Amino acid sequence: MVAPGGRVVGIDMTREMLDKARRGAAEMGVENIEFVEGEAEQLPFADATFDVVISNGVIDLIPDKDAVFSELHRVLAPGGRIQVADVTIQRPVSEEGRRNIDLWTG
């Protein structure tokens, strides 16, 4: 959901996912969206660019989580919001924890 006149920017580091996203947007007729190649540890945007930043299942794949959160903070405009739908852990999960589905679902 984007306010009238707003825009959405998707970022991915793989050409395959960018192409897939572009095809999906074209099929839906969405015109206020762009897709940019980049990495979460070094986002290709100016400071305070976005009002909302959403991460869905990416942060846990990146070893340097501090760099990711620093970049998210940098590109977020003052008063902006971050939504993370991710498992962000620093230590390995125990075998018991891996078997407990309640720990992995909302």
C-alpha atoms as one frame of an Amber mdcrd trajectory, in Angstrom:
protein
   0.000   0.000   0.000   1.452   3.292  -1.120   0.004   6.767  -0.717  -1.081
   8.579  -3.887   2.037   9.990  -5.518   4.253   7.601  -3.550   6.669   5.086
  -4.958   8.138   1.723  -4.065  11.728   0.624  -4.550  12.664  -3.037  -4.408
  16.299  -4.078  -4.037  17.952  -7.405  -4.692  21.484  -8.546  -5.406  20.517
 -11.093  -8.059  19.560 -10.373 -11.642  17.165 -13.339 -11.611  15.037 -11.937
  -8.773  15.103  -8.418 -10.226  13.883  -9.721 -13.579  11.156 -11.757 -11.873
  10.011  -8.726  -9.861   9.954  -6.515 -12.954   7.876  -9.067 -14.850   5.422
  -9.299 -11.953   5.048  -5.514 -11.743   4.520  -5.289 -15.506   1.865  -8.034
 -15.415   0.049  -6.142 -12.652   0.334  -2.825 -14.489   2.121  -1.190 -11.546
   3.990   1.929 -12.587   5.132   3.528  -9.318   7.760   0.894  -8.575  11.371
   0.393  -9.537  13.817  -2.397  -8.843  17.464  -1.721  -8.079  20.439  -4.037
  -7.916  22.354  -3.697  -4.666  23.403  -5.207  -1.377  21.862  -4.561   2.025
  25.247  -3.790   3.603  25.797  -0.918   1.160  22.497   0.428  -0.114  22.699
   2.534  -3.296  20.535   5.373  -1.937  21.099   8.772  -0.364  20.632   9.367
   3.350  17.026   9.777   4.556  15.523   8.555   1.266  12.652   6.416   2.567
   9.701   6.846   4.922   9.281   3.085   5.329  11.815   0.284   4.982  10.647
  -3.336   4.898  12.882  -6.390   5.018  11.348  -9.779   4.387  13.593 -12.768
   4.973  16.898 -11.173   3.995  18.762 -10.049   7.092  19.405 -13.522   8.467
  21.199 -14.430   5.234  23.755 -11.640   5.704  26.726 -12.233   8.030  27.301
  -8.544   8.921  23.948  -7.681  10.482  25.354  -4.543  12.117  26.172  -3.153
   8.656  22.653  -3.932   7.438  20.936  -2.200  10.343  23.297   0.759  10.014
  22.338   1.106   6.340  18.626   0.771   7.099  18.946   3.539   9.656  20.941
   5.706   7.231  18.397   5.545   4.391  15.386   5.959   6.692  13.986   9.495
   6.870  13.513  11.065  10.316  10.278   9.748  11.810  10.288   6.813   9.379
   9.463   3.195  10.184  11.201  -0.132   9.747   9.369  -3.453   9.507  11.430
  -6.619   9.660   9.912 -10.027   8.920  13.012 -12.049   9.475  14.796 -14.361
  11.829  17.794 -12.360  12.988  19.975 -14.438  15.268  23.618 -14.108  16.209
  24.149 -17.635  17.587  23.231 -21.064  16.197  19.810 -22.357  17.216  19.803
 -25.462  19.386  18.419 -28.735  18.055  15.464 -28.402  20.436  14.807 -24.874
  19.162  14.867 -26.030  15.539  12.204 -28.640  16.323   9.894 -26.167  18.120
   7.694 -24.720  15.324   6.206 -22.153  17.741   9.584 -20.411  17.847   9.600
 -19.968  14.054   6.039 -18.836  13.387   4.002 -15.789  14.399
